[in-house]
Amino acid sequence: PIKSKGVKVVLLDANNKPLEGDCSVGEIAVQSPNMCCEYWKDPVNTEKSFVSLSVDGASADRKWFKTGDMGRWDDPVRQRSVQVLGRLSAAIRLRGHPNEPLFPGKLEAVFSTHPDVRHVLIHGNNGGDAVVALVVAKTERGATRTCEEWVTEFKMMSEQNASEIPLAGVPAAVHVESGATADWTVENGLLNASQKVARANVITRHKEALDALQHN
């Protein structure tokens, strides 16, 4: 675990057991002398978020806080830094890839760098076969690309960013709208105040299109 001025970090598997010496993805848990060990008058969330662990032979008396963020050691042996991948609640585990969760925000951060993309949302269901994408095109070229052409574009980006996007993260189908006629804005509720995609609102607004993509 990371140790810095009393702060310790470990990665946990689904059974709250520390991951040791590998490149697996786990939930980030932290401990420090100044950390509280409960939620005020909230025993339910306290039980969910604070766990007792025995790490490196240390006593399990002091609780560890489960952050809800998923991460991977940059160096599994030295364990000096953690790459934060995304929220546990947002992770998508596809059929055939149960130990390789996909994090939509991380995929979107890469795909949004495409010169023809203004906004992109990656969507999928746990146990599903693939993820799909909604794209708001920045250019006329992007707006007129077919679904198949967009899938090819995103596959190329995956190959160029293999450390960020596994092959399973390439959308199997893409729904495209022109930014000139269907932009996502703070005013229409599809972006939040920090200009990030308001995921729940976009999914609700485009439920019909997403359902069609997933059943193609």
Secondary structure, DSSP 8 states (H G I E B T S, - for coil): -EEETTEEEEEE-TTS-B--SS---EEEEEE-TT---S-TT-HHHHHHHEEE---TT--S-SEEEEEEEEEEESSTTT---EEEEEEGGG-B--TT-TTS-B-HHHHHHHHTTSTTEEEEEEE--TT-S--EEEEEESSHHHHH--HHHHHHHHHHHHHHTTTT--GGGS-S-EEEEETTTS---TTTTSB-TTS-B-HHHHHHHTHHHHHHHHT-
